[in-house]
């Protein structure tokens, strides 16, 4: 799964199949902003789960005016 670009942010997901957890690294203008941690079930995280996390992050940024 590659990077997702939205609203000037770049979201780079990574995950551990062994630990069943992952993180989405958030960048803006090439600078690291924060890390969104998540857990998943099954062999790999669902693409929809990653999209939901990104959509939620973007909605919060729009709500806060950033």
Secondary structure, 3 states (H helix, E strand, C coil): CCCEEECCEEEEEEEECCCCEEEEEEEECCEEEEEEEEECCCCCCCHHHHHHHHHHHHHHHHHCCC
